[in-house]
């Protein structure tokens, strides 16, 4: 509950994880599970930046995983960075530094716009995911999802 509360109070987030075994770390997955991102929709209208490092391959798989998390939890991505890095080397090359600056600027701009702004595709995607999949499922299992339903009611989702 503390994770959910703190995230719901944020204006935006940066998600970052090294790529282990072609995906984000187990610790990152545990963080997602404990945060109730999808069920509570705690990223609603929040801009998010996504970063990962990888050595061999599949850095884009980790980025894709985090993008899906953001979109299905109500947020939207302002930028993605997958940095290929040799073992025990600094991931911040000149090229990556430029990408970081660009992503940071996009996140800052999104934060200045406020929560009323959300690009059209993420808004449409989240609306369909919530109204066609998540909400009908929760409403058929109200006892199991009473906390989420209360959260959605407080936020004006239902």
Secondary structure as the mmCIF struct_conf table of DSSP 4:
data_model
#
loop_
_struct_conf.conf_type_id
_struct_conf.id
_struct_conf.beg_label_comp_id
_struct_conf.beg_label_asym_id
_struct_conf.beg_label_seq_id
_struct_conf.end_label_comp_id
_struct_conf.end_label_asym_id
_struct_conf.end_label_seq_id
HELX_RH_AL_P HELX_RH_AL_P1 UNK A 2 UNK A 9
BEND BEND1 UNK A 11 UNK A 11
STRN STRN1 UNK A 12 UNK A 18
STRN STRN2 UNK A 20 UNK A 20
TURN_TY1_P TURN_TY1_P1 UNK A 21 UNK A 22
STRN STRN3 UNK A 23 UNK A 23
HELX_RH_AL_P HELX_RH_AL_P2 UNK A 26 UNK A 35
TURN_TY1_P TURN_TY1_P2 UNK A 36 UNK A 36
HELX_RH_AL_P HELX_RH_AL_P3 UNK A 37 UNK A 40
TURN_TY1_P TURN_TY1_P3 UNK A 41 UNK A 45
STRN STRN4 UNK A 47 UNK A 54
BEND BEND2 UNK A 55 UNK A 57
HELX_RH_AL_P HELX_RH_AL_P4 UNK A 59 UNK A 72
TURN_TY1_P TURN_TY1_P4 UNK A 73 UNK A 74
STRN STRN5 UNK A 76 UNK A 84
TURN_TY1_P TURN_TY1_P5 UNK A 87 UNK A 88
BEND BEND3 UNK A 89 UNK A 89
BEND BEND4 UNK A 91 UNK A 91
HELX_RH_AL_P HELX_RH_AL_P5 UNK A 94 UNK A 113
TURN_TY1_P TURN_TY1_P6 UNK A 115 UNK A 116
HELX_RH_AL_P HELX_RH_AL_P6 UNK A 120 UNK A 128
HELX_RH_PI_P HELX_RH_PI_P1 UNK A 129 UNK A 134
HELX_RH_AL_P HELX_RH_AL_P7 UNK A 135 UNK A 140
BEND BEND5 UNK A 141 UNK A 141
TURN_TY1_P TURN_TY1_P7 UNK A 142 UNK A 145
HELX_RH_AL_P HELX_RH_AL_P8 UNK A 146 UNK A 155
TURN_TY1_P TURN_TY1_P8 UNK A 156 UNK A 156
#
